[in-house]
Amino acid sequence: MQSGLSTGYTRWLVAGVILLALLLLGVWHFHVDSNPAQELARKASRIDLVERMQLGLAASSEAEKSAVLAVTDQDSKTFADQARAATGDVERGRLELVAALAAGTPRERELLSQFSRTFEDLRRVDDEVLALAVKNTNVKAYALLYGPAAATLRELDEALSRAEAKHARATDAGKVLPLAFGVQLALFRVQALLSPHIAEESDAKMDALEATMAGEEAQARRDLETLAAAAGFGGDPDLATATSCLARYAALEAQIVALSRENTNVRSLALSLNQKRKALVLSLDALNALQQAILDEPIPGVTYGRPPSPR
């Protein structure tokens, strides 16, 4: 009987020793893995990654705005390349953070997933904004309007003024000269309407402006044709110059309207101020929350970032 008790007691004793050894091993392993200096270093590394990503987002945003506001294709392209490079840096940081947070808390991984989603939306908007910005169609339309189109209109106006002066004393001057003035006035109205067309965002309003311009241009053509048929104007070199200028002006007007219709500067600016700004705010908010979650991650024996709780 005592031999059986002794054997049972021995077994329990051995089992207890083994269990105690395992517990001690676990505690030792935990302390080795939870070295405060190592944990602080890991935390600092992750915080540094987040801060680099925040800076990358800011740099990308600044370069993107510069690309939108630039007035030459080369400047727009240079800033667009800088924006894409900064966004690429953020993506590389995100991938590093995915690996670094593999052993992080569920909350940290959730916040990183949230940032990944908002960052994907941000990149999509960025791609659209930058693709539009480098085309500069509105800037090119303004350049044509106040450059070649304005010069052609001045040439036409001067030619008609010379023709008017030559026929000022003709018996039918009272009928003929208003026609020349009507041509000039109609085309100046077209020139004045092209500027708001270039700045306009609404297709419906552009349609209305184009309809008005088409009416003015048609009236100018009719007046010029009537003038050419009037007595004393047939074969007039200044009238021929005016007719040639009208054809050139109409071609330039068509180019201006086509560029204005693409509306790349207006559209890129609208996207930058609305969708891009909202996507950027959401991405930064997610990063800020992730940064705070990493700072709040406890380290045994360390009150990092906050005073000890009072008893």
C-alpha positions as a Markdown table, in Angstrom:
| # | Residue | x | y | z |
|---|---|---|---|---|
| 1 | Met | 0.0 | 0.0 | 0.0 |
| 2 | Gln | 2.7 | 2.5 | 1.0 |
| 3 | Ser | 4.7 | 1.5 | -2.1 |
| 4 | Gly | 1.7 | 2.5 | -4.4 |
| 5 | Leu | 1.4 | 5.8 | -2.5 |
| 6 | Ser | 5.1 | 6.4 | -2.9 |
| 7 | Thr | 5.0 | 5.7 | -6.6 |
| 8 | Gly | 2.0 | 8.1 | -7.1 |
| 9 | Tyr | 3.6 | 10.8 | -5.0 |
| 10 | Thr | 6.8 | 10.5 | -7.0 |
| 11 | Arg | 4.9 | 10.8 | -10.3 |
| 12 | Trp | 3.1 | 13.9 | -9.1 |
| 13 | Leu | 6.4 | 15.4 | -7.9 |
| 14 | Val | 8.1 | 14.8 | -11.2 |
| 15 | Ala | 5.1 | 16.3 | -13.1 |
| 16 | Gly | 5.3 | 19.3 | -10.8 |
| 17 | Val | 9.0 | 19.8 | -11.4 |
| 18 | Ile | 8.5 | 19.5 | -15.2 |
| 19 | Leu | 5.6 | 22.1 | -15.1 |
| 20 | Leu | 7.6 | 24.5 | -13.0 |
| 21 | Ala | 10.6 | 24.1 | -15.4 |
| 22 | Leu | 8.3 | 24.9 | -18.4 |
| 23 | Leu | 6.9 | 28.0 | -16.6 |
| 24 | Leu | 10.3 | 29.2 | -15.8 |
| 25 | Leu | 11.4 | 28.6 | -19.4 |
| 26 | Gly | 8.4 | 30.6 | -20.6 |
| 27 | Val | 9.0 | 33.5 | -18.3 |
| 28 | Trp | 12.7 | 33.5 | -19.3 |
| 29 | His | 11.8 | 33.4 | -23.0 |
| 30 | Phe | 9.2 | 36.2 | -22.5 |
| 31 | His | 11.7 | 38.4 | -20.8 |
| 32 | Val | 14.3 | 37.8 | -23.5 |
| 33 | Asp | 11.8 | 38.6 | -26.3 |
| 34 | Ser | 10.5 | 41.6 | -24.3 |
| 35 | Asn | 13.7 | 43.4 | -23.8 |
| 36 | Pro | 12.6 | 47.0 | -23.3 |
| 37 | Ala | 15.5 | 48.5 | -25.4 |
| 38 | Gln | 14.6 | 46.2 | -28.3 |
| 39 | Glu | 10.9 | 46.9 | -28.1 |
| 40 | Leu | 11.6 | 50.7 | -28.0 |
| 41 | Ala | 13.8 | 50.4 | -31.0 |
| 42 | Arg | 11.1 | 48.5 | -32.9 |
| 43 | Lys | 8.5 | 51.1 | -31.9 |
| 44 | Ala | 10.8 | 54.0 | -33.0 |
| 45 | Ser | 11.4 | 52.2 | -36.4 |
| 46 | Arg | 7.7 | 51.9 | -37.0 |
| 47 | Ile | 7.0 | 55.5 | -36.0 |
| 48 | Asp | 9.8 | 56.7 | -38.3 |
| 49 | Leu | 8.2 | 54.8 | -41.2 |
| 50 | Val | 4.9 | 56.5 | -40.5 |
| 51 | Glu | 6.5 | 59.9 | -40.3 |
| 52 | Arg | 8.3 | 59.4 | -43.6 |
| 53 | Met | 5.0 | 58.4 | -45.2 |
| 54 | Gln | 3.4 | 61.6 | -43.8 |
| 55 | Leu | 6.2 | 63.7 | -45.3 |
| 56 | Gly | 5.9 | 61.8 | -48.6 |
| 57 | Leu | 2.2 | 62.6 | -48.8 |
| 58 | Ala | 2.9 | 66.3 | -48.1 |
| 59 | Ala | 5.6 | 66.4 | -50.8 |
| 60 | Ser | 3.4 | 64.7 | -53.3 |
| 61 | Ser | 0.6 | 67.1 | -52.7 |
| 62 | Glu | 2.8 | 70.2 | -53.1 |
| 63 | Ala | 4.3 | 68.9 | -56.3 |
| 64 | Glu | 0.8 | 68.0 | -57.6 |
| 65 | Lys | -0.5 | 71.5 | -57.0 |
| 66 | Ser | 2.5 | 73.0 | -58.7 |
| 67 | Ala | 1.9 | 70.7 | -61.7 |
| 68 | Val | -1.7 | 71.9 | -61.9 |
| 69 | Leu | -0.8 | 75.6 | -61.6 |
| 70 | Ala | 2.3 | 75.5 | -64.0 |
| 71 | Val | 1.8 | 77.4 | -67.2 |
| 72 | Thr | 4.2 | 75.4 | -69.5 |
| 73 | Asp | 4.1 | 71.8 | -70.4 |
| 74 | Gln | 7.7 | 71.2 | -69.3 |
| 75 | Asp | 7.1 | 72.7 | -65.8 |
| 76 | Ser | 3.9 | 70.7 | -65.5 |
| 77 | Lys | 5.7 | 67.5 | -66.4 |
| 78 | Thr | 8.6 | 68.2 | -64.1 |
| 79 | Phe | 6.3 | 68.7 | -61.1 |
| 80 | Ala | 4.1 | 65.8 | -62.1 |
| 81 | Asp | 7.2 | 63.5 | -62.1 |
| 82 | Gln | 8.1 | 64.8 | -58.6 |
| 83 | Ala | 4.6 | 64.1 | -57.4 |
| 84 | Arg | 4.7 | 60.5 | -58.7 |
| 85 | Ala | 8.1 | 59.9 | -57.2 |
| 86 | Ala | 7.0 | 61.1 | -53.8 |
| 87 | Thr | 3.9 | 58.9 | -54.0 |
| 88 | Gly | 6.1 | 56.0 | -54.9 |
| 89 | Asp | 8.1 | 56.6 | -51.7 |
| 90 | Val | 4.9 | 56.5 | -49.7 |
| 91 | Glu | 4.0 | 53.1 | -51.3 |
| 92 | Arg | 7.4 | 51.7 | -50.5 |
| 93 | Gly | 7.0 | 52.8 | -46.9 |
| 94 | Arg | 3.5 | 51.2 | -46.7 |
| 95 | Leu | 4.9 | 47.9 | -47.8 |
| 96 | Glu | 7.7 | 48.1 | -45.2 |
| 97 | Leu | 5.1 | 48.9 | -42.6 |
| 98 | Val | 3.0 | 45.8 | -43.7 |
| 99 | Ala | 6.0 | 43.6 | -42.8 |
| 100 | Ala | 6.8 | 45.6 | -39.7 |
| 101 | Leu | 3.3 | 45.2 | -38.3 |
| 102 | Ala | 3.0 | 41.5 | -39.0 |
| 103 | Ala | 3.6 | 41.0 | -35.3 |
| 104 | Gly | 1.7 | 44.2 | -34.3 |
| 105 | Thr | -1.6 | 44.6 | -32.6 |
| 106 | Pro | -4.9 | 43.9 | -34.4 |
| 107 | Arg | -5.8 | 47.5 | -34.1 |
| 108 | Glu | -2.6 | 48.6 | -35.8 |
| 109 | Arg | -3.1 | 46.2 | -38.7 |
| 110 | Glu | -6.7 | 47.4 | -39.0 |
| 111 | Leu | -5.6 | 51.0 | -39.2 |
| 112 | Leu | -2.9 | 50.1 | -41.8 |
| 113 | Ser | -5.6 | 48.4 | -43.9 |
| 114 | Gln | -7.7 | 51.5 | -43.6 |
| 115 | Phe | -4.8 | 53.7 | -44.8 |
| 116 | Ser | -4.1 | 51.3 | -47.7 |
| 117 | Arg | -7.7 | 51.7 | -48.9 |
| 118 | Thr | -7.7 | 55.5 | -48.6 |
| 119 | Phe | -4.2 | 55.7 | -50.2 |
| 120 | Glu | -5.4 | 53.6 | -53.2 |
| 121 | Asp | -8.2 | 56.2 | -53.7 |
| 122 | Leu | -5.7 | 59.0 | -53.4 |
| 123 | Arg | -3.4 | 57.5 | -56.0 |
| 124 | Arg | -6.3 | 57.0 | -58.4 |
| 125 | Val | -7.3 | 60.7 | -58.1 |
| 126 | Asp | -3.6 | 61.8 | -58.4 |
| 127 | Asp | -3.2 | 59.8 | -61.6 |
| 128 | Glu | -6.2 | 61.6 | -63.1 |
| 129 | Val | -5.2 | 65.0 | -61.9 |
| 130 | Leu | -1.6 | 64.7 | -63.2 |
| 131 | Ala | -2.6 | 63.3 | -66.6 |
| 132 | Leu | -4.8 | 66.3 | -67.1 |
| 133 | Ala | -2.4 | 68.9 | -65.7 |
| 134 | Val | 0.4 | 68.2 | -68.2 |
| 135 | Lys | -1.9 | 68.8 | -71.2 |
| 136 | Asn | -2.5 | 72.5 | -70.3 |
| 137 | Thr | -5.3 | 72.9 | -72.9 |
| 138 | Asn | -6.8 | 75.9 | -71.3 |
| 139 | Val | -3.5 | 77.7 | -71.1 |
| 140 | Lys | -2.9 | 76.9 | -74.7 |
| 141 | Ala | -6.3 | 78.2 | -75.6 |
| 142 | Tyr | -5.6 | 81.5 | -73.9 |
| 143 | Ala | -2.3 | 81.7 | -75.7 |
| 144 | Leu | -4.0 | 81.3 | -79.0 |
| 145 | Leu | -6.8 | 83.7 | -78.1 |
| 146 | Tyr | -4.6 | 86.6 | -77.0 |
| 147 | Gly | -1.8 | 85.8 | -79.5 |
| 148 | Pro | -2.6 | 84.7 | -83.1 |
| 149 | Ala | -6.4 | 85.3 | -82.8 |
| 150 | Ala | -6.1 | 88.8 | -81.4 |
| 151 | Ala | -3.4 | 89.7 | -84.1 |
| 152 | Thr | -5.6 | 88.3 | -86.9 |
| 153 | Leu | -8.5 | 90.3 | -85.6 |
| 154 | Arg | -6.4 | 93.5 | -85.5 |
| 155 | Glu | -5.3 | 92.9 | -89.1 |
| 156 | Leu | -8.9 | 92.4 | -90.2 |
| 157 | Asp | -10.0 | 95.6 | -88.4 |
| 158 | Glu | -7.2 | 97.6 | -89.9 |
| 159 | Ala | -8.0 | 96.3 | -93.4 |
| 160 | Leu | -11.7 | 97.2 | -93.1 |
| 161 | Ser | -10.8 | 100.6 | -91.6 |
| 162 | Arg | -8.7 | 101.4 | -94.7 |
| 163 | Ala | -11.5 | 100.2 | -97.0 |
| 164 | Glu | -14.0 | 102.4 | -95.1 |
| 165 | Ala | -11.7 | 105.4 | -95.4 |
| 166 | Lys | -11.4 | 104.9 | -99.2 |
| 167 | His | -15.2 | 104.8 | -99.6 |
| 168 | Ala | -16.2 | 107.4 | -97.0 |
| 169 | Arg | -17.3 | 109.9 | -99.7 |
| 170 | Ala | -19.1 | 107.5 | -102.0 |
| 171 | Thr | -22.8 | 108.1 | -102.6 |
| 172 | Asp | -23.8 | 104.8 | -101.0 |
| 173 | Ala | -21.5 | 105.2 | -98.0 |
| 174 | Gly | -24.5 | 105.4 | -95.7 |
| 175 | Lys | -25.4 | 101.9 | -96.7 |
| 176 | Val | -22.0 | 100.3 | -97.2 |
| 177 | Leu | -20.0 | 101.6 | -94.2 |
| 178 | Pro | -22.4 | 100.1 | -91.5 |
| 179 | Leu | -21.8 | 96.7 | -93.1 |
| 180 | Ala | -18.0 | 97.1 | -92.5 |
| 181 | Phe | -18.7 | 98.2 | -89.0 |
| 182 | Gly | -21.0 | 95.3 | -88.4 |
| 183 | Val | -18.3 | 92.8 | -89.4 |
| 184 | Gln | -15.8 | 94.4 | -87.0 |
| 185 | Leu | -18.4 | 94.5 | -84.1 |
| 186 | Ala | -19.5 | 90.9 | -84.6 |
| 187 | Leu | -16.0 | 89.5 | -84.5 |
| 188 | Phe | -15.0 | 91.6 | -81.4 |
| 189 | Arg | -18.1 | 90.0 | -79.7 |
| 190 | Val | -16.8 | 86.6 | -80.7 |
| 191 | Gln | -13.4 | 87.5 | -79.2 |
| 192 | Ala | -15.0 | 88.6 | -76.0 |
| 193 | Leu | -17.0 | 85.4 | -75.6 |
| 194 | Leu | -14.1 | 83.1 | -76.2 |
| 195 | Ser | -12.4 | 84.0 | -72.9 |
| 196 | Pro | -15.4 | 83.0 | -70.6 |
| 197 | His | -15.7 | 79.8 | -72.8 |
| 198 | Ile | -12.1 | 78.8 | -71.9 |
| 199 | Ala | -12.8 | 79.4 | -68.2 |
| 200 | Glu | -16.2 | 77.7 | -68.2 |
| 201 | Glu | -16.6 | 74.2 | -66.6 |
| 202 | Ser | -20.1 | 73.5 | -67.6 |
| 203 | Asp | -20.7 | 71.9 | -71.0 |
| 204 | Ala | -24.2 | 73.3 | -71.2 |
| 205 | Lys | -22.9 | 76.9 | -70.7 |
| 206 | Met | -20.2 | 76.3 | -73.3 |
| 207 | Asp | -22.9 | 75.1 | -75.8 |
| 208 | Ala | -24.7 | 78.4 | -75.2 |
| 209 | Leu | -21.6 | 80.5 | -75.7 |
| 210 | Glu | -20.7 | 78.6 | -78.9 |
| 211 | Ala | -24.2 | 79.1 | -80.3 |
| 212 | Thr | -23.9 | 82.9 | -79.7 |
| 213 | Met | -20.5 | 83.0 | -81.3 |
| 214 | Ala | -21.7 | 81.0 | -84.3 |
| 215 | Gly | -24.5 | 83.5 | -84.8 |
| 216 | Glu | -22.1 | 86.5 | -84.6 |
| 217 | Glu | -19.6 | 84.8 | -87.0 |
| 218 | Ala | -22.4 | 84.0 | -89.5 |
| 219 | Gln | -23.5 | 87.7 | -89.4 |
| 220 | Ala | -19.9 | 88.9 | -90.0 |
| 221 | Arg | -19.7 | 86.6 | -93.1 |
| 222 | Arg | -23.0 | 87.9 | -94.5 |
| 223 | Asp | -22.0 | 91.5 | -94.0 |
| 224 | Leu | -18.6 | 90.9 | -95.6 |
| 225 | Glu | -20.2 | 89.2 | -98.6 |
| 226 | Thr | -22.7 | 92.0 | -99.0 |
| 227 | Leu | -19.9 | 94.5 | -98.8 |
| 228 | Ala | -17.9 | 92.7 | -101.5 |
| 229 | Ala | -20.9 | 92.8 | -103.8 |
| 230 | Ala | -21.4 | 96.6 | -103.3 |
| 231 | Ala | -20.4 | 99.1 | -106.0 |
| 232 | Gly | -16.8 | 100.1 | -105.8 |
| 233 | Phe | -15.8 | 97.3 | -103.4 |
| 234 | Gly | -15.2 | 94.6 | -106.0 |
| 235 | Gly | -11.5 | 93.7 | -106.2 |
| 236 | Asp | -10.6 | 96.0 | -103.3 |
| 237 | Pro | -7.3 | 94.6 | -101.9 |
| 238 | Asp | -8.2 | 95.6 | -98.3 |
| 239 | Leu | -11.5 | 93.8 | -98.6 |
| 240 | Ala | -9.7 | 90.7 | -99.9 |
| 241 | Thr | -7.3 | 91.0 | -96.9 |
| 242 | Ala | -10.3 | 91.2 | -94.5 |
| 243 | Thr | -11.9 | 88.2 | -96.1 |
| 244 | Ser | -8.7 | 86.2 | -95.7 |
| 245 | Cys | -8.4 | 87.3 | -92.1 |
| 246 | Leu | -11.9 | 86.2 | -91.4 |
| 247 | Ala | -11.1 | 82.7 | -92.7 |
| 248 | Arg | -7.9 | 82.5 | -90.6 |
| 249 | Tyr | -9.8 | 83.8 | -87.5 |
| 250 | Ala | -12.5 | 81.2 | -87.9 |
| 251 | Ala | -9.8 | 78.4 | -88.0 |
| 252 | Leu | -8.2 | 79.8 | -84.9 |
| 253 | Glu | -11.5 | 80.0 | -83.2 |
| 254 | Ala | -12.2 | 76.4 | -83.9 |
| 255 | Gln | -8.8 | 75.4 | -82.4 |
| 256 | Ile | -9.5 | 77.5 | -79.3 |
| 257 | Val | -12.9 | 76.0 | -78.8 |
| 258 | Ala | -11.5 | 72.4 | -79.2 |
| 259 | Leu | -8.8 | 73.1 | -76.6 |
| 260 | Ser | -11.3 | 74.8 | -74.3 |
| 261 | Arg | -13.6 | 71.8 | -74.6 |
| 262 | Glu | -10.8 | 69.5 | -73.2 |
| 263 | Asn | -10.7 | 71.8 | -70.2 |
| 264 | Thr | -7.8 | 70.0 | -68.7 |
| 265 | Asn | -6.6 | 72.9 | -66.5 |
| 266 | Val | -10.1 | 73.6 | -65.2 |
| 267 | Arg | -10.8 | 69.9 | -64.5 |
| 268 | Ser | -7.4 | 69.2 | -62.9 |
| 269 | Leu | -7.8 | 72.2 | -60.6 |
| 270 | Ala | -11.4 | 71.2 | -59.6 |
| 271 | Leu | -10.2 | 67.6 | -58.9 |
| 272 | Ser | -7.2 | 68.9 | -56.9 |
| 273 | Leu | -9.4 | 71.2 | -54.7 |
| 274 | Asn | -12.1 | 68.7 | -54.1 |
| 275 | Gln | -11.6 | 64.9 | -54.6 |
| 276 | Lys | -7.8 | 65.1 | -54.1 |
| 277 | Arg | -8.1 | 67.2 | -50.9 |
| 278 | Lys | -10.6 | 64.9 | -49.4 |
| 279 | Ala | -8.6 | 61.7 | -50.2 |
| 280 | Leu | -5.5 | 63.3 | -48.8 |
| 281 | Val | -7.2 | 64.2 | -45.5 |
| 282 | Leu | -8.5 | 60.7 | -45.1 |
| 283 | Ser | -5.1 | 59.2 | -45.8 |
| 284 | Leu | -3.4 | 61.5 | -43.3 |
| 285 | Asp | -6.1 | 60.8 | -40.7 |
| 286 | Ala | -5.5 | 57.1 | -41.0 |
| 287 | Leu | -1.7 | 57.5 | -40.7 |
| 288 | Asn | -2.1 | 59.8 | -37.6 |
| 289 | Ala | -4.4 | 57.2 | -36.0 |
| 290 | Leu | -1.9 | 54.5 | -36.8 |
| 291 | Gln | 1.0 | 56.5 | -35.4 |
| 292 | Gln | -0.9 | 57.0 | -32.1 |
| 293 | Ala | -1.8 | 53.3 | -31.9 |
| 294 | Ile | 1.9 | 52.4 | -32.2 |
| 295 | Leu | 2.8 | 55.0 | -29.5 |
| 296 | Asp | 0.1 | 53.6 | -27.2 |
| 297 | Glu | 1.4 | 50.0 | -27.7 |
| 298 | Pro | 2.5 | 48.9 | -24.1 |
| 299 | Ile | 6.0 | 47.7 | -23.4 |
| 300 | Pro | 6.4 | 45.8 | -20.1 |
| 301 | Gly | 8.2 | 47.9 | -17.5 |
| 302 | Val | 8.1 | 51.0 | -19.7 |
| 303 | Thr | 5.7 | 54.0 | -19.4 |
| 304 | Tyr | 6.7 | 55.3 | -22.9 |
| 305 | Gly | 4.9 | 58.5 | -23.9 |
| 306 | Arg | 2.7 | 58.9 | -20.9 |
| 307 | Pro | 3.1 | 59.3 | -17.1 |
| 308 | Pro | 2.4 | 56.4 | -14.8 |
| 309 | Ser | -1.2 | 56.1 | -13.6 |
| 310 | Pro | -1.6 | 57.4 | -10.0 |
| 311 | Arg | -2.7 | 55.0 | -7.4 |
